[in-house]
Amino acid sequence: MSLALDPDLRRALAERVRYCHEMGIYDFYRRDGAEVREILSPTSQPELREEMAARKSAVTTAVIETDLIAIAPHPEQGVTDHAAALKIIREDLGECTRCKLHKDRNKIVFGVGDPNAELMFVGEGPGADEDAQGEPFVGRAGQLLNNMIRAMGLRREDVYIANIVKCRPPGNRQPERDESETCSPFLMRQIAAIKPKVIVALGATAAKGLLALSAPMTELRGRWYDFKPAGSDASWPGSRLAVTYHPAFLLRDPRQKGEAWKDLQMVMKYLGIVPPKKAAE
């Protein structure tokens, strides 16, 4: 049985949902009902029974009415053209001021590449060159990533490249938790729109942002993870995710390039990509 909700509470709930949409948040999840059940449980203290009865009525009404709020679909859902879906996400992002990273940025670095790519690379965040040009991986680390992609027998235009955060952290520091969490819904929507077969997380920060795992690279590398953003198209099985070293790390420690190549070979085998003869040797 549906209970009538106080008009003021209804308006407050609607305003909250509208605010979340403006933040780019479209997925809503219910908490476990244990907390509510604990609040509503009978009390042995007679003086509190009347108060608890009033709270039960108010909380039950709010819970039932909140449960009737549908999980709002992303505005790009149902758009079959991947490029058009990405355009909708970019427009939804706007000139983002949702976290403090916007204060020092020059350009938002949304992402670049083939909207229908089977392979997607996700890095940590933009650097100075990326912040100036508005495109990910265009500096020295980007040149190395381009070489890695070519060694696989692909072109930069054949893949899609993005980052955990879309604005440059000051001094190229690692993104802070709140910054990553604020940007994450848009990255998840990009992944759901592109529907890549494989995602390669470049570095521990990207791996942690995507997998919510805090572990050293030695434990993260060399295996597959199943990955599918919440709210994705039910007919899409999701991506396989692999972790390798960030190109900036490889510039500092070239000895690990061979290990990164092993990770890329694992990706190529899964995608059925035969690398150029020279790269294979």
N, C-alpha and C positions, 0 to 999 in steps of 0.2 A: 504494500500500500504506500503510495506516495504522499508525503506530508507537505503542506503548504509552507513555503519558506518566507520569512519576514522580508518585505520588499527591500529594506535597507541592506540586509545581509546578502540578498540576491544581487543587488547592484554592486556590493563590495566584491563578491566572487567574480562577477562578470568583468569588473575593472581589473582584478588581479589576472584573469586569463588574458585580457587585452594587453596588459603590461608585458606578460610573458611572450606574447606574440611579437610585440615590438622589439623584444630582446632576442628574437629568433628562436624562441623555445616553443615547440609545438607538441612535445610529448609530455604527458602527465602520468604519474604513477601513484597508486595508492599506497599508503603505509600499511604495515601489518595491523590488523585490527586488535592486537593484544593490548596496545596502549589504551584504546577506547574501552575495551572490555574491563581493564583494570580500573579505569575511572568509574565505570558504571556498576562495578561489583557491589553487592550488599555490604553495608558497614555495620559493625557491632556497636557503634556509638550512637545511641538514640538521638543525641542532639544534632547529629549530622545528617540524619535520614531525610529530613525535609529539604535540606540544601542539596543533597545528592539527587533527590527526585527531580528537583528543578533543573539541575545540571544534566541529568539523563535526558530529559525532554529536549533541552536546547541542543545537546551534542548529537542525539539521535537524529534530530531534524537536519542539522548541518551535514552529518555524514551521509544520510540518505540522499539529500539534495545534491551534495557534491558528487556522489557516485553517478548522478544522472548527467553530469557534464561530460560530453563526448570527448574522446581524445581527438583533438583537431588535427587534420591531415596537414602536412607541409604543402605550401601553395604550389610547389612544383610536382607534387605527386599526381600521377595520371598523365603527365606530359611525356610522351614517348621519345621525343627528340632530346638527346642528351645535351646538346649545345643550348637549346632553349631552356632546359631545366637549370643549367648552370647560370644562365643569364638571370633567371628569376631569383636564384640564391644570391647572386651578386647585387642585384637591386635591393633585396631584402637586407643585406649587410649594410648598404648605404655607405655614408662617410662615418663609419663606426666610431662611437665614443663610449662604448660599453665598459672599457677598462682603462687604466691609466696609461697604457702603452700608446694611446692615440696622441698624448701630449707632445711627444718628441718626434713623431714620425713625419716623413715627407709624403710617402705614398703607401696605400694599402697594397699588400702583395697577396692577391687572391689565389692565383694558381694559373698554370699555363700548360697547354698541350692538347692532345687529341681527346675530345669529349667521349669518344668511343674506345678509348685505350683499354687493352687487356692488362697493361702493366702500369702501376702508379707508384711513384716514389713520394715519401713524406719525410721531410726534414724537420729541423728544430724551429728555426725562425729566420727572418730576413736579416742580412747583414747590411753594411753601408751601401754597397753597390746595388743590392736588391731594393733597399729603401729609396735609393735615388731613381731607379728605373721602373719600379713597380712590378718586377718579374722575379720569380724565385731562381736561385742558383745561377747567377750571372757573373759572379766574381771568380776568384781563383778556385774555390771549392766547386763552383758550377762548371768551370772548364774541365776539372777532373771528372765530375759526374758525366759530362758530355762524352768524355773519352771512355768511361766505363760503359755507357749506353752503346757507343759505337762498337766497342769490343764484343758486345752481345749480338752485333749484327743489326742493330736498330738505329733509328735517328731520334734526336730529341723530340721531333714533331710526332713520333709514333707513340710516345708515352704521355702520361700526365704527371705534373710535378706540383706539389703543394707543401705547406708547412703546418706544424702544430699551431703556431700563432701567425697572424697576418700582418703584424706591425713589428718593427725592429725593437727588441729590448735594448735599453741604454747600455752602451759599452759592449754590445753583443753578449750580454750575460744570458744565462739560461732563463727561459720564461718561468715566472712564479706560478704557483698552483692556481690562484684565482684567475690569472691571465689565460692560462691554458684552458681552464674550465669554461671561461667566458667565450673563448673562440671555438671550443670543441664542437658545439652544435652545428656550426657552419661547415666545418671540415667533415663531420659525419654526413651531412646532407650532400656535400660534394661527392663523397664516396658512394652514397646511395644513388646519386644521379648518374655517375659514370659506370658503376657496376663493374669494376675491374676484376679480372680473374685472380690477379696477384697484386698485393701491396708489399712494397719493400720499405720498412722503417729504417731510416738512416740515422743510426746512433741511438744511445740509450734514452735520451730525452724523448725522441719520437716514439720509441718502443714503449716507454712508460705511459706516454700520453694516449697511445692507441690501445694498449693491452692492460693498463692499470697494474703493471707489474714492476716492482723495484728489485732488479737483479743485475748482476754484472753481465757484461757483454758475452763473456765466456759461457754463461748459462743460457742466454737468450738466443744466441746464434745456433745455426746448424739444425733447426727443426722448423716444422710448420705449425702455424696457429690458424684456427678457424676464426673468421672475423666477419661480422655482419652488424651494421649500425641498427640501433633500435628504430622501429618505425619504417624500415625498408620495405620495398615491394615483396610481398609474400612469395611471389613466384621466382624471385631471385635467390639462389642458394647461398649467396655470400661470397667472400673472397678467401683466398689462402694468404696468410701474412708471413713474411720472412724478415729477419733482422740482420743488418750488416753494419759495418762501420760507416760513420759519417765521412764524406770526402775531406772535410776540414781536418779531421783526426788523421786521415791517411796522408795528408800533406805534412803533418807534424811527425808522423811515424810511418814512413814509406814501407817499412818491413812488413806491415800488416796488409799490404795490397794483395798478396797472394791469398790470404785468408778471405778477404772481401771477394776475390774472384771465385773462390769455392762457393760462397753464398750465391753469387750470381749464376754460377753453373747449375746450382740446385733449382734456381728459378727458371733458367732456360730449359732444363730437362722437363719440368712440369708443363711449361708452355709449348713444348715441342719446337723450340728455337735452336737452329744449328748455327753456331757462331762462325764468323769468317775463319778460314783456314789459319791465317796468321795468328789470330787471337787464340785459337784452340791450341796452337803449338806453344 
